Amino acid sequence: MYMRFIYIFVFLILFSFLAISCGYTIHGKGGLPFSSVAIDKIENKSYEPKLQDKLFIALTEELLKQGIKVEPEAGYRISGTINHFDLRILSESSDVAIEYEVLVDADFKLVKPNGEVEDFKKFSSPFIVSFSGMGRKNLEYLIAQKEYASEKALKDIAMEVVSAFIYSAKKDVKDK
């Protein structure tokens, strides 16, 4: 029992040194450059309906996960434009599509409390978001899979955008 405690203690110390040497740090909410953000208009220039609503929800969820409140009167303001949505066939069998990929790209703006605007261009999902239609003749199933994959792609974009905003705002705080 005593030896097990020593092994666990040594492991935790070694893991801590490894994590510190790799550049990873743990930050709390107090280390964030802002505590609240307002989400302004999300415009959808694609032909896929309701993407703006899904992106608004994905951004809100990601900001809340990071400990940032979404408030209409916040000093930092985010707006975005979905420029493109595409459903690409990845593979087919006997002239029938069996696997699809969802592609979405969007541009964003971060308006800072001092009025400065920072543009973030061409954000897309950093991961391949695909779904299979193999062996499915049910159109409702394919549509549901497409909706799920679209939401996943938008969540991935939201994760990337929020990270970029936090990094940008932290950089501004360090420069002052």
N, C-alpha and C positions, 0 to 999 in steps of 0.2 A: 504494500500500500504506500509506504513512504517513498520507495523507488519510483513508483508510478507518478507521484506528485513531482518529484525531481525531473523526470522525463518531460512531463507536460510543461513545467516551468522553463526548462532549457529550450524546448521547442518554441514556446511563445516568445522568448527573448530572441532566438535566432530568426524567427519569422518577422519580428519587429524590425530587426536590423536589415533584413532583406527588403522589406517594404520601404523603409526609409531610404536605402541606397538606390532603389529603383526610381525614385522621384515621386512615388505615390504619397499623398497626404490626405488626411481626413479633415474635412472642413465642416463646421456646424453652420447653422443658419446665421449666426453672428458674423461669419466671414463672407457672406454674400454682399455684393456691391449695392444691392437694392433689396428692399423688403416687399415691394409691391409693384405690379405692372398693370397697365391697362391694355386690353386687346381692342384695337380699333377695327376698322373694316377689313374683312378677308374677302377679296374679290375672286370670282371664278371665271376665268376666260376660256376654260375648256368646255367641251360639249357634254361632259359628265355631270349630271345634276347632283346638287346637294353636297359637293365636295367642300365648299366653303364652311358649311355647318360642321362637317366632320373634322375639318382642320381646326376650327375654333375650339371644339371639344378636346381634340388631341393636345393643342397648345395649353389649354387651361389645365388639363390633367398633368401634363409634364411640368408646368410651372409649380403646381401644388406639390408634386412629388419632390421638387427641389426646395421646397419650403418658402416659395414666393407666392404672396397673395395676389389674386386678380381683383383689382378694384378700379372702377371707372375714373376716379380722381387721382390716380397714381401719377408720379412725375415722369416715369419711363412709359413710352407708348409703343406698342407693336402693331404693325399692319402688314398685310401680305397680299400677294396675287398668285393664284394658281394659274400657270401659263399653259400647261400641257398635261393631258392624261392620255395614256395609250395602253391598250391591251394587246400584247404581242404574243404570237404563237411561238412557243419554244420547241414543241415537237408534235408530229402528227403521224398517224398510221392510216393507211388506205385513204388518203385525202380527207381525213377527219382529225381535227385538232384534239390532242389529248392532254396538253399541258400549256398553260398560259403564264405570262409574266405581266405584272402591273407596273407601269412606269408613270411617275408623277414628278413634275418639277415646278418649283415655285420661287418667287423672289419675296424678300421681306425688307422692312424698314424698321429701324429702332430710332425713335425720337427721344432724345435725352432731355432732362429737365431744363437745360440751358438753351434748348431749341435746335441744337445740332442734330442733323439727320445722318445716320449711318446706313448704307445700303448693303444688303446681303443677297447676292445674286446666285441663281441656279442651284438651289438646294434640291436634292433628290434623295430618295431612300438610299442609305449606304449599303443596304443589303438587298439581295435578289428576293423579291416578293412574288412567289408563284403559287399556282394552284393547279390541281389536276382535274380533268374532266373525263379521264379514261373510264370507259365502260359505263358512263352515265348518259342516259338518254332523257333524263329529267331536266328540263330547262330551268325549273325553279331551283334545283340543286346548284346548277352552274351559276345562276345569278346570285345565290346566297354566297357561294365561294368567292365570286368576284367582289362582292360587297365587303366580305371579311378581309380579303387581300388588300383592297383599297384602303380600308381603315388601318390595316397594319402598316402599309406604306406611309400613310399620313402620320401615324404615331412615330415612325422612325424619323421622318422629316422633322416633326416637332421636337424630338429629342436632340437632333443635331442643331436646330435653330436656337433652342434655349441654351444649349452649351455655348454656342457662338456668342449669344447676347451676354451671358454671364462673363465669358472671357473678355469680351470687348469692354464691358463696363468695369471689370477689375483692372484692365490695362489703363483705363482713364483715371481710376482712383490712384494707381501707382505713379502715374505721370505727374500728378498734382503735388 
